[in-house]
Amino acid sequence: MGTINKGLGLVSLIVGAMFGGTLMVRLGLYRALMTFGVLQAASNLSFMVLSWTGKSYAMLVFTVAFENGCGGMGTAAFVALLMALCDHRYTATQYALLSSLAALGRIFVAPTSGYVVEAVGWAVFFFLTAVTALPGLWMLWRFRGEIVGLSGREERP
């Protein structure tokens, strides 16, 4: 399990980031953020399926590769968004602050996840994690005009 999660996970993350960065050039910033965000939510659903299938080596390999690949793609687009938000005169400071702000959810929500799993079980927990992506995707859709403007090139949302 650890070898799959760490070994395959790292390779999938790197491949996902490279593929996501390349695909982002074609899609544009907004469409990449939306597409990769939906894929990241879907990757959480693969953990739900894994919890239903039980001890399935093939499903574990698929889930770890899919989740880390989608995470790499999302990270590539998210870093591009943060860089687009930064003023060139203060890039280092603003990027550090924005990336730290983005990590706050992980700091405050992660410690409570065990209680949620205990109350509802793994399948429902992973379904809830996919559902929690919806407000962010809605905000992305809501501010699509501003995001398209940040990308510095013509693209249709």
N, C-alpha and C positions, 0 to 999 in steps of 0.2 A: 504493500500500500504506500509506504513512504517513498519508495523508489519511483513508483508511478506518479505520485503527486509532485514530488520535487524534481525528478529528472525529466519526465515527459511534460510536466507543467512548465518548467523553465524553457524548454525547447519550444513548446506551443506558444508561450508568451512572446518570445522573441520573433518567431515566425509570424504570429498575429500582428505584432507591432510593425514589422516590415511590410506585410501584406496590406495592413490598414493604412499605413502612410502612403504607400503607392496608390491604393484605391482612392484615398482621400483627394489626391491630385485630380483624379477624373471626376469624382463626385462633387467636389466643393465642400466647404466646411460644414454648412448646415446639413446637407444630405448625408454626409459622413457621420456627423454626430447623431442624427436621427436613426440611420441604418444600424450603426454600431451599438447605439443605446438599446434598440429593439433586440438585437442579437444578444446583448449582455443579459437582458431580462429573460430571453428564451433559454439562455444557458443555465440560468437558475432553475428553470423547469426541468432541465435534464437531470439535476440532482433529485428532483421530486420523483422522476421516473426511476432513477437508481434506487431510491428508498423503497419503491414498489417492487422492483425486480429482486431485491435482496442481494445475495453474494454472487454478483455476475461480473467476472473479470472483464469481459468485453464491454459491458456497459460502463464499468468504472473507467476503463481506458478512454472510451468515447467521451464520457462526461468531463474528465479532467482535461483532455485535449481541447474539447469544444469550449469549455469555460475559460481556460487560460488563453486560447486563441482569440476569443471574443474580447476578453479583458485587454489583451495587447492591442487589438484594433481600437477599442474604446479609448485606451490610454493615449494612443497616437493622436486621435482627433481631439481629445481633451487638452493635451499639451499644446496643440495648435491653437485651440480656443483661448487658453490662458495667455499664450504669447501674443495673440491678436488683441487681447484686452489691455496689454501692457503698453505704456508710453515708452518709447525708445530711450528716453533720457533716464528712466528709472526702472528699466526692465528687471534687473536682478532683485531689487527690493519688492517690486510689485508681484513678480512671479513667486517669490518666496512667500509673501503674504497670501496670495490667492491659492497656492497649492497647500499651504497650511490650513487655510479655511476649508478647503475641500476635504481635508482629512478629519475634520471635527466629527462628522457623522460616524465614522468608524470608531472614534474614541468614545463617544457617548452611547452609541447604540449597541456595539458589539458585546459589552459586558452583560447586557440584559438578554441576549439571544438564548442563552442556556435556559432561562426561565420560560421563554416562549416555547422552545422545543419541548421542555418538560410538560407544559400545559397542553400543547396541541399535536405534538409528534413531528417527525422529520418531514413528511410529505406536505403537510399543511404549512409548516414553517417555510419550506422552499417555495411554495406557492405564494405565500405572503411576501417573500423577498422579491419575487417577480412583480407582484402588484405594487410594491413600493417604488418601482421604477416609473410607474405611470405619471405621478405628479411632475417628475423631472422631465419626462418626455412631453407632457402637456406644456410646461413652461418653455421648453425648447421650441415647440410649435408656435406658441404664443409670441415669442420674441424672434421669430425666424427672420423678419425684415432687418432687425438690428444685426443679427448674426451674419446674414448674407452681406450686409454692408461692411462688416469687419473683415471679410475674406479678401477684399481688395480686388475682386474680379466679378464679372457678370455670372450669375447663376440663378436658376429658378428654383424656388423652394418646392 
